[in-house]
C-alpha cells in the first residue's frame, strides 16, 4: 500500500530582496501553511527589531510544489496611521 504524501510548501521572503526557500516543508494543508507563514513572519520581525523600519515592509510568500502562490502575508511599517483609522471617543 502506498503511503499518502503531505503537500510540500515553500516559504519565500521579500523585503525588497526576494529570498527563495529551496527546501520547503511538508504540511497537512493550506491552513497549516498559513499558520506557518504567520509564524515565520513573526520570527523575522522579532529578529529584525527596529531595523524593520529600514525596509518598512516584509512579506512571506508561500508557494506549492508547482510554484503557485497559495498564500502571502505582509507586515508594513509607517509613521502614519492606516487609511480610515480613527480612535473612537470614549463614552465618559
N, C-alpha and C positions, 0 to 999 in steps of 0.2 A: 504494500500500500504506500502511495506517495504521501509525503508529509507536506501539509499546506505551508507555503512561504508567506511571511509577513511582507506587506508592501515596504518598499525602500524609499526613503525621503532624504533630500539633500538640503542643508541649511546654509545658504549663501548669505553674506553680509555686504552691505553697501553704506559707506559714509562719504561718498564722493569717489571712492575707490572700491570696486567690486572685488570681493574675495570669494572665490569659488570653494565650495565644500566638495572635495573629490572622494570622500569616504562615505558620507551619509550614514543613515541609521535605519534599521528595521523597526517599524512601529505598527501597531494593530490597525490604525485607520487615520483619516484626515483629522479627526478630533484630537487624537494624540499628537499629531504633527502640529496642530495649533497650540496646544499646551506647551510643547517643546519650544516652539518659536518664541512664545512669550518668555519662557524661562531663559532662553539664550539671550534675548534682548535685555532682560533684566540683569543677567550676569555681565554683559558688555557694558551697560550703563554703570553698574557698580564699579567695575574695573576702571572705566574711563574717568569717573568722578567729574570734577569741574572741567576737565579737558573736553567733555562732551560739548561745551559751549563753543569750542573752536570749529566743530563741524556742523553744529546746530541740527543735524538730522542723522538718524541711524536706522537702517532697515534690516530686517531678516526676511529673506525671500525663500520660501520652501518650494522645491520642485519634486516631482515624482521621478521614477526611474526613466521615463521617456522624455524628461526635460520640460514638462508642462508645469507652469506655476499653479500650485494648489492653494496657497495662502501666503500673505505677506503681512508684516506688522512693522510700523514705523513710529519712532519717537522723535519729536521735534522740540527744539528749544527756542524760546523767543523772549524778548523783554516786553512784548506786547501781549495783552490777553487774547484768547481765541475769539474769532469773529462771533458776535452775538452774545458774548458772555457778559453777565451783569451780576452784581452782588445784590441779592434780594434784601429789601428793607425788613428789619425785624418788626414784629407787631407790638413792641413795647412802648 
